[in-house]
Amino acid sequence: MKVIVIGCGLLGVSTAYMLHRRGLQVTVLERASAAARETSFANGGLLVPSMAEPWNAPGILGQLSRSLLGKHDALLVNPAAIPGLVGWGLKFLCQSTEALWQANTLKNVRMALYSRRVLADLRADLNLPFDYRESGSLKVFRDDRALEHAWTQASWLQRHGDVPASLLTARESISLEPALSGVSSHVVGGIYYPLDAVSDARGFCEALVEHLSSTDVKFGFSTTVTGWKQSGGRITGVETDKGPLLADAFVLAAANSSRGLTNMLGFDLPIRPAKGYSLTLSSDNPPASPQLPIVDDATHAVVVPLKRGLRVAGVAEFTGMDLSIPEARTRYLQGLLRSVFPEFARPEVLNHAEAWTGLRPMSADGVPIVGPTPIENLYLNTGHGHLGWTLAAGSAQALADSITGTRPGLELSEYTLARF
C-alpha cells in the first residue's frame, strides 16, 4: 500500500514513521526545503499534559473583547482577520461552556498521556540524537488568588485526567528552581507537574527524517501540492509543482495549509491559524541556566531551557496567515523574559536572540482533528493548536492504526472530523 503524507513537521514526519513501521510504502511531500521549517521550527519546546486545556475556556469572549481594545497583550485579535474568523469563531465560542471545555480538556489529556507512552517506545526503539528531558515543569504565581484558582484546576485535572501535580510554597518553588531567585520576592507559590517534558521539536523532526531516509521512505522537499487527481469518489494522486504522484491513500498533515487542500475537495476544515512567537537566546557566558521549564502565570510567559539555547515563548494572535515579526512582539517577549529571569535579559544576549513566529493550526473546539474524511482514502492529522509536540506521537500512531486496520491503542472516534 502506497501512502503520500503531505507535510513534514512534527505531525507529518511522525505519521510517516508510524506508517513505515507497519510496512507501508511512504512518500512525504513538503513545500519547504527541509523538515520542520514552519510551525515546528522553534515552538515552545514543551510536551505538557498539564497544559492540555483548549484556549476557549469559559470567559474567553471577555478576553477577546479586551484584546480588541488593546488591553490583553498575551491574546490578540487583528480586526482585519475577523471576517475570516466569523464561522469558525462561533464554533470556538460555543465550545467555551464549562461542561464542553472540561470534556475537550480530557480528550486532549487522554491523547497526551497516550502520546507520552508512544514517544517513550519510539525513543527506546531508535535512540535518536535529539534534545529530550523528562524534567517536569513549574508554574509560578505572583498572586494568591491566581494560585488558588490554578490549584483548583490542577486538582480537577489530577482527579479526572490522571495528571499529577504538587502545590509548592514560594520557598519550595525557588528551591526546586534556584534560577528564579532573582524574582523570589514576587513569587507566592508554584505548581509542579512531573509528567511534563522539554524537547527540541525541530531536532526531533530532523533526526527522524535522517533515520527514515536510510529506509525506503521517500522525501520530496521543495515540493508544493497544487491539486488532486480523483476517480470514482477516491483520490488517485496529487498534482504538484514537480508533476503528479500516485498513491493508494493520503494523509494531510500540512498544518493550516491543509484547509486549502480540503476546500479543493469540497469540504472545509474548522481550523484557523493561531500565531505564536518565540525568542531563542544563546550566550558564551550565560548566567546559571534554569533546569526546569517555567510557566509564569502572571505574564503568560514560558521559558524553556534547551541545548539550543534558552527559549522564551508566548502570545496567541489571530491575524490570518501573516508571518511578519513586529518589533513590538519581540520587545514583548524580551519583557516577559526580563520579568522571569532578569539576569538573562542583558543587551549582549538579547541582541543575538533568534526571533521566530509560527502559525499553529487550531481547531474550533481545541481538540486535534485526526482520522478519516468524507473522501474514502484521505486522512487528517492537524488542528493541534499549541499541543502539536505534546500530541504528535500519539496522533500519528492512532492514525496509522486506523489506516491499516490495526486494533487501536487510542479510540479515534472523538478526534475525527465527523464531530463537527
N, C-alpha and C positions, 0 to 999 in steps of 0.2 A: 504494500500500500504506500503510495506516494503522497506526502503532505507538504504543502507550502505554508510556512509561517511568515506572516508579514509583520515586521518589527523586530529589532534586535536590542531592545533594552532588557530590563530585568524580567519582564513577563515573557517576552519573545524567546530569549535565549534559554530561560528555564523550561519553557514549553518544548523547545527543540530537544533539550536533553532528555526530558521525560518520554517523549515520543520515540527518540532514538533508542532508549533503554528497552522499549517494548518491541523493537525490531522493525520499526517503520523507516522508510526512506524519506529523509527530511531535507528540505531546502529552505533557508532563511533569507528573506529579502529585506534590505534596509536601505533607505534613501541616503543616510549619512555614510561617511567613508569608513566608519568603524563602529564597533558595538558601543552602546551606552553613551552616545554623543548628544542626547537631548534630555528627556526628563530624568533619566537615571545617572546623569553625568556627575552632579555634585549636590545630591539631595542631602537631607539632614543626617544620613548615616545611622539611622536608628531602626531596630526591629523591636516594636513596642506593643505587645499585647495590652499593656497598661493604658495605651492611648488609642484604643480601638473604637472609641465612640465617634459617630459621624459628626460633622461640623454643624449640622442643622439641629442643634439642641434646642429645647424649649427656651424661648426668649431670643431666638435668632433674628426675628423680624425687627426687634428693637435695636440689635447690634447693627443690622444692615442699614436701618434708618439713620443711626448715628454716624455710620461711615459716609453716607451721602452728604452729611453736614460737616464732614471733616473732623469728626470727634472720636474716631476709632482708628488708631494707627496700625493695629495688627490685622484688621479686617477691612478691606477696601472694595468699593464697587465704583467702577468708572461709569459715569452716566451714559457715555457713548455706547457702552456694552449692553445696556439694559434691554433694548429691543431684541437682541439675540438670546436673552435670558428668560423672557416672559413665560413661555410654556413650561420650560424646564423649571423655572423659579417657582411656579405654582406647585408643581410636584414636590420640590425641595421644601417649601414651607408646609405643605400638607403632611409631610413626614416628620414634622417637628413637635408633634404632641408627645407627652411624656411616655405613653404606652408604646407608640411606634418607635420612638427614639431608643428606648430601652431594648425593644425587640431587635432593632437593627444593630445596636451595640453588641448584643450577644451573638448575632450572626457573625460579625467581624471577629469577635473573641474566639468563637469555635474554629474559624478558619486560621486565625493567628496561632493558636496552640497546635493545631494540626500542622501548619506550615513550619513551626519550630521543630517538630519531630522529623518532618521530611527533610528539612535542611540539615539536621544533625546526621541523618543517614547519608545524604549526599556528600557531606564533608568527610565522613568516615570512609566512604567508598572511593573518593577521588583525591583527598588530601590536596586540594587546590591551594596555591600560594596567594591568598588574599587576606586582608586585614579583617579579623573577626575576634571579638571578645565577649563572652557572656558575663559582663560586668554588673548587670543591673543598671537601673537609672535612679536618680534622686531628683525629686520635685521639691523645690524650696519655696517658702512662703514668707511674705513680709507683713501679713495681716492675719490676725487670729480668726476673724470670721471667714476669710477665704480658706484658711487651713481647715476649719471645722466643716465647711461645705465640701471641700475636696475629700476629706476623710470619710464623710458620709457616702460619697460616690464610690470611693475606693473600697469601702466596706461592702457596699452593694455588689460591686464587681467581684469581690472576693467570694461572697456567698453564692452568687448566681453564675459566675463565669469561671471560677477556679483560678483567678489571677491573684496570687498572694501579694500582700503589701504590709509594710511596717510603719507605724506612726512614730516619728522621732521628735525629740526636743531640739531646740536650737543648738544646744551643746553637742548632742548626738549627731546632728547633721554636719556640723563643722568637723567633728572628729572623723566621720565617715569620709568627708572630702575636705581635707585641710586647705586646699587651694581656695576655698570660699572664705578664708579668714579675713580677707580684705573687706568683705561686706558683712561680717559676722554681727555687727551691731544692728543690722536691718533685718536679720533672719529671725523669725519667731518659731520656726519648726520646719519639718520636712516629711515627705513620704517616700520610702524606698521600695522599689519594685524589683525583686530579684530575678524575674524571668526575662527582663529586657536585655538587649544586646547592642553592641556597637559594631558596625561593619561598613566597609567601603563598597558601595553598590557598583561603582564603575570597575573597581578592581575585581570584584566577583564576576561581572559580565565578561571582562577581558580574559580572565583565567579560564572561564568555562568555554568561551569561544576557542581559545587556544587548544583546549583539550578536545573539543568536538571537531576541530579542523584536522586532527590526526585520525579521525574516524571517517565514515562515509557521509557525514553531514556536510552539505554544501552551503556556502555563504555567498550571497550576491550583494555586496556592498555598493554604494553609489547607484542604487537601482530603485527607481520610483515606480510604484504600481499606479497605472493610469486608468485601468478599467478591468472589466471581467469578460470572460467568454462563457456563455451559457447554452445549455441544450436540455430540453425536457425537464425543466424545473430544477436542474442542478447546475453547479458551476463546473466547467470543464478545464478552465485555465484562467490565468491573469494576463492582461496586457501590461507591458512595462515599457519604459523609455529605451529598453535594450531588446525589445521583441517579446513575443508571447512565451509563456511557460505553462505546461500542462501538469495536472496532478489529480488525485482522487479525492482529496479533502483539503480544506483551507482553514487556517486559524488567523484571525485578526487580533494582533497584539500590538497595534500601532498607536497606542495612547489616543490622543484627540483626533488624529488623522483617520482613525477607524470610522468615525461618524460620516465623513465624506464618502468613504468607500461603501458603507451600507446604504447611504442615500441613493447611490447609483443603482442599487438593487431594489429600491422601492420601500425601504423601511428605515426608521430613524432610531438612533441610539440616544437614550436620555442621559448624555454626559455633556459636561462643559468644562473648559479649562479653568483651573484654579491656580493662578500664578504664584509661585513661591520664589524666594531669594535666599542666597547663602553667600557667605564670605569664608574663604579658606586661608588661614594665616600660617605662615612659617617664619621662623627666625633662627639665626645662627646661635643666638644666646637667649633662648626663651626663659621666662620665669619657670618655677616648678609647675609642670603641666598637670592639670587635673587628671584623675584616673577614672572618673565617672562622667557619663553624660549628665548634664544639669539642665533641668527644665525650670525656668523662673516663672512662677505663676503670675507675678505682678506685671512683668514686661512681655510675657508670651515669647521669651527667648529660649532657644535650645542651643546649648553649647556642647559640642561633641569632640572628644579627643580622638583623632585618627592618626595613623602613621604618616599620612599625607600632610597633616597639619591640624591645627585647631580650627574647627568649623562652627560658625555661628549661623543659625538659620531661623527664619521667621517670616511672617506676613502671609496672608491669604488675600489675593487680589483678583477680582473678577473684572478682567479687562480684555476679553476676547483672546485673539491669538497673538497679541503684542509681546514681543520678546526683548524689547528695549530694557535697559537697566538705568532708570533715572538716578541722578546723583543723590536725590533726596532719599531713595531707598537704601543706597549704600551708607549714607550718613546715619540712617535709622538703625541699620544693623550694627554699625560701629558703636552707636549709643547703647544698644542692647548689650553688646559685649562689655562696654565700659561699666554698665550697671551691675554686671555679674562678676567679671574678672578685670577690674580696672588696671591691674598691672600688665595685662596683655594688650591694652589699648594704647600702646605707645606709638607715636607717629612713625618711627622707623619700621615698626611691624605692620601697621595699617597701610602704609604706603605701598607695600608689596603684597597686599592681600589680593587673592583672586576672586573677583565677583562673578556670580552666576545667577541665572534665572531659568526656571523650567515651568512648563505648563502641565500640572498634574490633572489627569482626566478624572473628574468627579461625577459619580452617578447622582441621580436626583434623590436617592434615599441614603447615600453614603455607604452603600454596600457594593462590592465589585460585581461586575456582570461577567459571568463565566459559564460557558456551556453552549448548547445548540441555538440556532436561529431559525427563522421561517424558511431559510434555504437549507435543504436537507444535509448538504455536506459542507456547510460553513459554520465555524465555531468562533466564539468570542473569548477573549481574556483581557479585559480592560475595565476602566471605571473605578480603579482602586483609590483614587484621590491621594491623600497623604500616607496611605498604608501600602504602597507598592512593594517596598522592600519587606515589610512585615508579612505580607501575604503571598509573595511571589512563588516560593517553592510549593506551598500547599495548593495554590490555584493551578499551577502547572501540572502537578501530579493528579489532582482531581479531574482536570480536563483530559489528560492523557488516558485516564481510566475510562472516562465517558466515551472517548473516540474509539477506543479499542474494545469496548465491551467488558472491561475488567471489573470485578467487584470493587466498588469504590471504598476508599478509606474515609472519605467525607462525602456525605449526601449533597449533591449539587442542586437539588430542586429549588432551594431557597435563594440561590445565587443567579439563576438564569434570567434571560431577558423576558421570559414569559410572565414574570411577576408584575410587569408594568402594564 
